[in-house]
Amino acid sequence: MKRLILLLITLISFSLYAQFYTGEMGFNYLNIPVSPSSQAFSTAGAAATGRTGDLINPASLCAYAEDRVFGVNYMNYIAGSHFGLFSYSFGQSQAFIKYFNSGAIERRDSLNTDLGTYSANVVILNFSRAFSITEKMKAGAGVNIGVENITEYNGAAGTIDAGFIYKNIYSDFLSAGISIMNLGAVYDFEETSMTPARITAGIAIGKDDMPFAVYADAGKILDSKYFYAAGMEFFLVRPVKAVPEQVSFQSSTDSNLLPETPIVPEAESQMLLPADSAAADSTPLLSADTLPSAPSDTVLTAMPPVLADTAALQAADEYQSYADYLDEETKKEELPEVTETMNADTASATNESESTAVAPKPAVRNKGVFDPLAFSFRWGFSSDRENLRVGYGSDLFAGLTAGFKISYDRIRIDYSAKMWGQLGVSQSFGLGFTF
């Protein structure tokens, strides 16, 4: 909580300082969006999560806790200039290199004498990281280092970024964020000037099961007027997420797989003997009282007829004839074979039951026709529109931005364009790989 309060105090102090600062600015390239996700929304998205590239709230990287994303972006800017951006996101962190080349620019003196051409070149390195304060509160910070060369002019800049996002405010689809970007200084080996730092606050409306997302920002760039920006994304095609299903399985103790041997309950103290047995009278030969005591874990099961006859003869303790004696001896010899056969049948049934048991495994729903394809359309506008309208017919779309994102599995393609009125159109192309 102390870190959060300190961050808010810093951002508010910068906002007040920015209203009165009137010094010179340098390194304006820091505030030109290159990645299509930034330009398509006119840089709106202070409360957005899951963004990569430049001019994003560093707290937005909290969505990349496990995935690694490599991106390549190119933008043909106005007046024949070019931007490029190579980014790599991993473990809630991001590193990118951004470059600018102005192309060939004519060089003339005060008398309009042609002095040839020159070009401006800028390279900026960035590293940012997000942190999870709580499940809803995310923070982030970053550092930028850049160098600039324009003919005989050389400069170096160092800036910092900071941001905070509060997710699910009052509902599960509303988030708010605030960020401060490019706060630092430029040194040209003679004097020092401030960089065009910008502070932005905004909201985001959207969640996974909504067909659209809305972003709205307002802020101020140091030594410039206040600005506003807004953007929207429509999700036309979304991949269907896998849904786990219940899987039933057969227990290894299925009674149908065990031998069909009747079990005599303990409550039944009598055991029925054959009718021709000597124990056919009314007094039972085997009962709970006549049986020897057994441990508590012993289970009484029904005896096969061979064992029952043997027990009856033993209980009578006499032979009716020599033939009865021979029958008893024969049954005694058969007893081990019967016991061994019962044990083998029981073990075989148990093994067969265990082999046919099916372990529970998570199942997923079959993919749809378009899975894992995703496609969305983006558009935005900002206060640049007021500065670009100079009375021409092309001013109708000046300051508007539009683009799209299409992805299949782990490959993503982004595109965006911004209308600059009479200055033309800048287009940004992006290619991303997730692994």
KOLLUM-267857 format. One record per residue (C-alpha): x, y, z; residue number from 1; residue in one letter. Coordinates in pm, whole numbers, plus 50000, padded with zeros to 5 digits. Layout:
<<X,Y,Z>,NUM,'A'>
...
//
This chain:
<<50000,50000,50000>,1,'M'>
<<50289,50238,50072>,2,'K'>
<<50431,50181,49725>,3,'R'>
<<50091,50251,49571>,4,'L'>
<<50054,50579,49761>,5,'I'>
<<50407,50683,49662>,6,'L'>
<<50332,50610,49297>,7,'L'>
<<50013,50817,49303>,8,'L'>
<<50192,51110,49470>,9,'I'>
<<50463,51098,49203>,10,'T'>
<<50211,51098,48920>,11,'L'>
<<50010,51386,49068>,12,'I'>
<<50327,51590,49128>,13,'S'>
<<50433,51539,48768>,14,'F'>
<<50090,51647,48645>,15,'S'>
<<50114,51974,48837>,16,'L'>
<<50472,52031,48723>,17,'Y'>
<<50380,51970,48359>,18,'A'>
<<50131,52257,48360>,19,'Q'>
<<50401,52516,48430>,20,'F'>
<<50707,52376,48252>,21,'Y'>
<<50805,52584,47946>,22,'T'>
<<51153,52451,47865>,23,'G'>
<<51272,52296,47540>,24,'E'>
<<51175,51943,47442>,25,'M'>
<<51383,51674,47277>,26,'G'>
<<51338,51317,47162>,27,'F'>
<<50980,51354,47042>,28,'N'>
<<51014,51012,46878>,29,'Y'>
<<50937,50860,47217>,30,'L'>
<<50567,50950,47182>,31,'N'>
<<50515,50816,46828>,32,'I'>
<<50346,50473,46839>,33,'P'>
<<50497,50205,46618>,34,'V'>
<<50324,49881,46715>,35,'S'>
<<49982,49836,46548>,36,'P'>
<<49812,49772,46882>,37,'S'>
<<49914,50119,46999>,38,'S'>
<<49844,50308,46678>,39,'Q'>
<<49510,50138,46600>,40,'A'>
<<49362,50267,46928>,41,'F'>
<<49526,50610,46891>,42,'S'>
<<49744,50515,47192>,43,'T'>
<<49433,50468,47413>,44,'A'>
<<49473,50184,47664>,45,'G'>
<<49611,50307,47996>,46,'A'>
<<49390,50044,48165>,47,'A'>
<<49434,49768,47905>,48,'A'>
<<49606,49440,47992>,49,'T'>
<<49776,49193,47762>,50,'G'>
<<49944,49451,47538>,51,'R'>
<<50299,49444,47408>,52,'T'>
<<50503,49696,47213>,53,'G'>
<<50567,50065,47271>,54,'D'>
<<50361,50332,47445>,55,'L'>
<<50181,50089,47672>,56,'I'>
<<50122,50094,48045>,57,'N'>
<<50404,49870,48177>,58,'P'>
<<50153,49713,48419>,59,'A'>
<<49980,49567,48110>,60,'S'>
<<50255,49304,48091>,61,'L'>
<<50106,49120,48389>,62,'C'>
<<49910,48904,48139>,63,'A'>
<<50234,48746,48012>,64,'Y'>
<<50328,48547,48321>,65,'A'>
<<50397,48225,48128>,66,'E'>
<<50383,48294,47753>,67,'D'>
<<50679,48424,47558>,68,'R'>
<<50602,48650,47263>,69,'V'>
<<50840,48774,46996>,70,'F'>
<<50718,49059,46775>,71,'G'>
<<50843,49239,46463>,72,'V'>
<<50682,49570,46362>,73,'N'>
<<50738,49814,46078>,74,'Y'>
<<50571,50148,46007>,75,'M'>
<<50610,50372,45700>,76,'N'>
<<50567,50712,45859>,77,'Y'>
<<50481,51038,45688>,78,'I'>
<<50723,51226,45457>,79,'A'>
<<50910,50909,45361>,80,'G'>
<<51034,50827,45712>,81,'S'>
<<51036,50482,45870>,82,'H'>
<<51002,50321,46213>,83,'F'>
<<51085,49970,46326>,84,'G'>
<<51027,49779,46649>,85,'L'>
<<51154,49440,46769>,86,'F'>
<<51006,49322,47101>,87,'S'>
<<51031,49016,47323>,88,'Y'>
<<50789,48958,47612>,89,'S'>
<<50848,48695,47881>,90,'F'>
<<50756,48638,48246>,91,'G'>
<<50567,48970,48290>,92,'Q'>
<<50864,49148,48131>,93,'S'>
<<50941,49305,47795>,94,'Q'>
<<51250,49421,47612>,95,'A'>
<<51240,49602,47278>,96,'F'>
<<51454,49802,47039>,97,'I'>
<<51293,50085,46841>,98,'K'>
<<51455,50274,46556>,99,'Y'>
<<51369,50569,46337>,100,'F'>
<<51508,50675,46000>,101,'N'>
<<51392,50994,45839>,102,'S'>
<<51498,50900,45488>,103,'G'>
<<51678,51148,45264>,104,'A'>
<<51603,51511,45355>,105,'I'>
<<51712,51802,45139>,106,'E'>
<<51952,52043,45299>,107,'R'>
<<51943,52411,45200>,108,'R'>
<<52078,52736,45340>,109,'D'>
<<51902,53068,45392>,110,'S'>
<<51944,53149,45021>,111,'L'>
<<51776,52824,44922>,112,'N'>
<<52102,52679,44795>,113,'T'>
<<52099,52303,44760>,114,'D'>
<<52348,52159,45006>,115,'L'>
<<52270,51793,44944>,116,'G'>
<<52075,51561,45169>,117,'T'>
<<52096,51435,45522>,118,'Y'>
<<51901,51197,45747>,119,'S'>
<<51804,51165,46109>,120,'A'>
<<51852,50836,46294>,121,'N'>
<<51733,50736,46638>,122,'V'>
<<51769,50410,46834>,123,'V'>
<<51582,50348,47162>,124,'I'>
<<51622,50051,47398>,125,'L'>
<<51359,49962,47656>,126,'N'>
<<51310,49715,47938>,127,'F'>
<<50985,49696,48137>,128,'S'>
<<50845,49466,48402>,129,'R'>
<<50505,49422,48567>,130,'A'>
<<50433,49324,48928>,131,'F'>
<<50121,49179,49089>,132,'S'>
<<50040,49363,49412>,133,'I'>
<<49713,49173,49459>,134,'T'>
<<49489,48976,49227>,135,'E'>
<<49324,49301,49114>,136,'K'>
<<49608,49554,49148>,137,'M'>
<<49896,49546,48899>,138,'K'>
<<50196,49778,48878>,139,'A'>
<<50482,49816,48634>,140,'G'>
<<50796,50011,48563>,141,'A'>
<<51040,50052,48276>,142,'G'>
<<51354,50229,48160>,143,'V'>
<<51443,50372,47818>,144,'N'>
<<51786,50461,47678>,145,'I'>
<<51820,50626,47339>,146,'G'>
<<52070,50790,47105>,147,'V'>
<<52003,51039,46824>,148,'E'>
<<52207,51160,46528>,149,'N'>
<<52113,51443,46289>,150,'I'>
<<52410,51556,46076>,151,'T'>
<<52652,51712,46326>,152,'E'>
<<52404,51690,46615>,153,'Y'>
<<52427,51399,46859>,154,'N'>
<<52225,51338,47170>,155,'G'>
<<52151,51075,47433>,156,'A'>
<<51839,51033,47642>,157,'A'>
<<51738,50837,47949>,158,'G'>
<<51379,50806,48069>,159,'T'>
<<51166,50598,48304>,160,'I'>
<<50809,50464,48282>,161,'D'>
<<50567,50373,48560>,162,'A'>
<<50210,50250,48562>,163,'G'>
<<49930,50108,48772>,164,'F'>
<<49615,49915,48676>,165,'I'>
<<49320,49828,48900>,166,'Y'>
<<49114,49547,48751>,167,'K'>
<<48746,49467,48809>,168,'N'>
<<48632,49790,48973>,169,'I'>
<<48277,49739,49105>,170,'Y'>
<<48227,49477,48831>,171,'S'>
<<48423,49215,48640>,172,'D'>
<<48439,49417,48316>,173,'F'>
<<48561,49762,48431>,174,'L'>
<<48925,49849,48493>,175,'S'>
<<49114,50175,48550>,176,'A'>
<<49477,50266,48498>,177,'G'>
<<49727,50548,48516>,178,'I'>
<<50074,50574,48366>,179,'S'>
<<50362,50811,48329>,180,'I'>
<<50582,50758,48025>,181,'M'>
<<50917,50893,47906>,182,'N'>
<<51002,51101,48211>,183,'L'>
<<51369,51193,48181>,184,'G'>
<<51624,51415,48012>,185,'A'>
<<51823,51455,47689>,186,'V'>
<<52191,51551,47681>,187,'Y'>
<<52346,51677,47354>,188,'D'>
<<52699,51710,47498>,189,'F'>
<<52644,52082,47549>,190,'E'>
<<52322,52125,47743>,191,'E'>
<<52041,51923,47897>,192,'T'>
<<51670,51940,47815>,193,'S'>
<<51360,51752,47925>,194,'M'>
<<51202,51470,47730>,195,'T'>
<<50834,51497,47624>,196,'P'>
<<50700,51297,47918>,197,'A'>
<<50330,51216,47918>,198,'R'>
<<50089,51124,48193>,199,'I'>
<<49773,50933,48107>,200,'T'>
<<49470,50808,48298>,201,'A'>
<<49203,50590,48149>,202,'G'>
<<48943,50319,48180>,203,'I'>
<<48884,49991,47999>,204,'A'>
<<48556,49804,47952>,205,'I'>
<<48567,49442,47844>,206,'G'>
<<48616,49079,47941>,207,'K'>
<<48664,48743,47774>,208,'D'>
<<48298,48669,47702>,209,'D'>
<<48213,49017,47569>,210,'M'>
<<48214,49075,47189>,211,'P'>
<<48385,49413,47220>,212,'F'>
<<48623,49619,47435>,213,'A'>
<<48631,49997,47488>,214,'V'>
<<48924,50215,47595>,215,'Y'>
<<48916,50585,47687>,216,'A'>
<<49214,50797,47799>,217,'D'>
<<49292,51156,47889>,218,'A'>
<<49624,51312,47975>,219,'G'>
<<49892,51568,47909>,220,'K'>
<<50227,51573,47733>,221,'I'>
<<50492,51790,47893>,222,'L'>
<<50496,52139,47734>,223,'D'>
<<50185,52055,47528>,224,'S'>
<<49811,52081,47559>,225,'K'>
<<49592,51821,47723>,226,'Y'>
<<49490,51536,47497>,227,'F'>
<<49226,51264,47481>,228,'Y'>
<<49208,50934,47298>,229,'A'>
<<48955,50657,47262>,230,'A'>
<<48944,50320,47089>,231,'G'>
<<48727,50015,47045>,232,'M'>
<<48785,49656,46942>,233,'E'>
<<48522,49421,46799>,234,'F'>
<<48591,49047,46831>,235,'F'>
<<48438,48893,46521>,236,'L'>
<<48586,48544,46564>,237,'V'>
<<48714,48397,46887>,238,'R'>
<<48853,48049,46955>,239,'P'>
<<48638,47821,47169>,240,'V'>
<<48802,47732,47496>,241,'K'>
<<48836,47369,47598>,242,'A'>
<<48579,47252,47854>,243,'V'>
<<48666,46967,48093>,244,'P'>
<<48411,46687,48116>,245,'E'>
<<48332,46420,48375>,246,'Q'>
<<48471,46077,48282>,247,'V'>
<<48319,45773,48450>,248,'S'>
<<48529,45464,48512>,249,'F'>
<<48468,45107,48629>,250,'Q'>
<<48589,45018,48974>,251,'S'>
<<48825,44724,49012>,252,'S'>
<<48591,44586,49279>,253,'T'>
<<48302,44528,49038>,254,'D'>
<<48096,44249,49186>,255,'S'>
<<48019,44111,48838>,256,'N'>
<<48384,44016,48793>,257,'L'>
<<48417,43816,49117>,258,'L'>
<<48329,43445,49151>,259,'P'>
<<47965,43379,49220>,260,'E'>
<<48010,43233,49569>,261,'T'>
<<47714,43294,49799>,262,'P'>
<<47797,43459,50126>,263,'I'>
<<47619,43343,50435>,264,'V'>
<<47530,43627,50672>,265,'P'>
<<47647,43594,51029>,266,'E'>
<<47288,43610,51145>,267,'A'>
<<47218,43274,50981>,268,'E'>
<<47370,43038,51234>,269,'S'>
<<47253,42724,51057>,270,'Q'>
<<47411,42562,50755>,271,'M'>
<<47193,42338,50541>,272,'L'>
<<47331,41995,50465>,273,'L'>
<<47227,41744,50201>,274,'P'>
<<46906,41558,50272>,275,'A'>
<<47073,41220,50274>,276,'D'>
<<47328,41330,50531>,277,'S'>
<<47334,41197,50879>,278,'A'>
<<47269,41553,51002>,279,'A'>
<<46918,41579,50859>,280,'A'>
<<46762,41597,51203>,281,'D'>
<<46635,41915,51363>,282,'S'>
<<46960,41992,51543>,283,'T'>
<<47214,42183,51327>,284,'P'>
<<47561,42035,51318>,285,'L'>
<<47732,42372,51254>,286,'L'>
<<47624,42689,51427>,287,'S'>
<<47771,43006,51569>,288,'A'>
<<47795,42830,51905>,289,'D'>
<<47971,42517,51780>,290,'T'>
<<48222,42696,51555>,291,'L'>
<<48557,42786,51710>,292,'P'>
<<48612,43152,51791>,293,'S'>
<<48780,43353,51518>,294,'A'>
<<48944,43694,51506>,295,'P'>
<<48719,43996,51452>,296,'S'>
<<48847,44046,51096>,297,'D'>
<<48757,43692,50987>,298,'T'>
<<48475,43669,50730>,299,'V'>
<<48257,43358,50719>,300,'L'>
<<48182,43235,50370>,301,'T'>
<<47977,42943,50241>,302,'A'>
<<48147,42606,50229>,303,'M'>
<<48147,42399,49910>,304,'P'>
<<47944,42078,49927>,305,'P'>
<<48262,41872,49970>,306,'V'>
<<48356,42060,50288>,307,'L'>
<<48000,42043,50418>,308,'A'>
<<47984,41667,50382>,309,'D'>
<<48322,41626,50551>,310,'T'>
<<48212,41840,50843>,311,'A'>
<<47895,41636,50881>,312,'A'>
<<48084,41308,50893>,313,'L'>
<<48328,41443,51149>,314,'Q'>
<<48041,41565,51363>,315,'A'>
<<47876,41220,51356>,316,'A'>
<<48210,41065,51463>,317,'D'>
<<48115,40723,51321>,318,'E'>
<<48089,40542,50990>,319,'Y'>
<<47780,40356,50875>,320,'Q'>
<<47988,40132,50652>,321,'S'>
<<48332,40079,50499>,322,'Y'>
<<48204,40261,50190>,323,'A'>
<<48143,40571,50399>,324,'D'>
<<48500,40555,50518>,325,'Y'>
<<48630,40542,50161>,326,'L'>
<<48410,40835,50058>,327,'D'>
<<48551,41044,50342>,328,'E'>
<<48911,40970,50243>,329,'E'>
<<48838,41063,49882>,330,'T'>
<<48685,41394,49988>,331,'K'>
<<48987,41476,50202>,332,'K'>
<<49214,41428,49900>,333,'E'>
<<48992,41657,49689>,334,'E'>
<<48990,41934,49951>,335,'L'>
<<49333,42094,49869>,336,'P'>
<<49251,42090,49498>,337,'E'>
<<48918,42264,49556>,338,'V'>
<<49077,42528,49779>,339,'T'>
<<49355,42593,49528>,340,'E'>
<<49102,42621,49245>,341,'T'>
<<48896,42877,49440>,342,'M'>
<<49203,43090,49516>,343,'N'>
<<49314,43081,49151>,344,'A'>
<<48967,43182,49028>,345,'D'>
<<48951,43472,49273>,346,'T'>
<<49298,43601,49178>,347,'A'>
<<49220,43572,48807>,348,'S'>
<<48895,43765,48844>,349,'A'>
<<49070,44038,49044>,350,'T'>
<<49348,44078,48785>,351,'N'>
<<49097,44091,48501>,352,'E'>
<<48895,44359,48684>,353,'S'>
<<49201,44574,48745>,354,'E'>
<<49313,44544,48383>,355,'S'>
<<48974,44656,48253>,356,'T'>
<<48942,44954,48493>,357,'A'>
<<48967,45291,48321>,358,'V'>
<<49145,45575,48503>,359,'A'>
<<48970,45914,48495>,360,'P'>
<<49119,46151,48238>,361,'K'>
<<49017,46509,48161>,362,'P'>
<<48836,46543,47832>,363,'A'>
<<48793,46847,47612>,364,'V'>
<<48518,46954,47383>,365,'R'>
<<48581,46911,47011>,366,'N'>
<<48711,47223,46840>,367,'K'>
<<48492,47424,46611>,368,'G'>
<<48545,47493,46243>,369,'V'>
<<48744,47815,46303>,370,'F'>
<<48946,47705,46608>,371,'D'>
<<49202,47827,46691>,372,'P'>
<<49140,48124,46455>,373,'L'>
<<49073,48470,46604>,374,'A'>
<<48990,48794,46423>,375,'F'>
<<48911,49141,46555>,376,'S'>
<<48862,49489,46411>,377,'F'>
<<48999,49803,46581>,378,'R'>
<<48950,50175,46547>,379,'W'>
<<49022,50490,46742>,380,'G'>
<<49053,50866,46743>,381,'F'>
<<49237,51130,46944>,382,'S'>
<<49275,51503,46987>,383,'S'>
<<49528,51502,46699>,384,'D'>
<<49224,51538,46479>,385,'R'>
<<49187,51902,46587>,386,'E'>
<<49548,51980,46494>,387,'N'>
<<49531,51809,46153>,388,'L'>
<<49215,51975,46025>,389,'R'>
<<49331,52267,45811>,390,'V'>
<<49033,52313,45581>,391,'G'>
<<49089,52048,45314>,392,'Y'>
<<48850,51776,45200>,393,'G'>
<<49075,51506,45340>,394,'S'>
<<49024,51649,45689>,395,'D'>
<<48705,51442,45720>,396,'L'>
<<48909,51141,45835>,397,'F'>
<<49210,51326,45975>,398,'A'>
<<49326,51186,46308>,399,'G'>
<<49127,50864,46277>,400,'L'>
<<49294,50525,46315>,401,'T'>
<<49182,50175,46220>,402,'A'>
<<49327,49826,46202>,403,'G'>
<<49275,49458,46265>,404,'F'>
<<49432,49159,46436>,405,'K'>
<<49419,48804,46306>,406,'I'>
<<49579,48508,46480>,407,'S'>
<<49592,48137,46430>,408,'Y'>
<<49723,47917,46707>,409,'D'>
<<50055,48083,46802>,410,'R'>
<<50098,48323,46510>,411,'I'>
<<49955,48677,46510>,412,'R'>
<<49931,48941,46237>,413,'I'>
<<49849,49305,46317>,414,'D'>
<<49779,49601,46095>,415,'Y'>
<<49687,49963,46159>,416,'S'>
<<49666,50291,45969>,417,'A'>
<<49636,50653,46070>,418,'K'>
<<49501,50933,45850>,419,'M'>
<<49708,51250,45863>,420,'W'>
<<49495,51466,45634>,421,'G'>
<<49708,51637,45368>,422,'Q'>
<<50021,51470,45509>,423,'L'>
<<49906,51126,45397>,424,'G'>
<<49860,50795,45576>,425,'V'>
<<50098,50609,45804>,426,'S'>
<<50067,50229,45812>,427,'Q'>
<<50201,49984,46068>,428,'S'>
<<50250,49612,46020>,429,'F'>
<<50317,49359,46293>,430,'G'>
<<50398,48990,46315>,431,'L'>
<<50403,48804,46647>,432,'G'>
<<50499,48453,46757>,433,'F'>
<<50397,48297,47088>,434,'T'>
<<50599,48004,47222>,435,'F'>
//
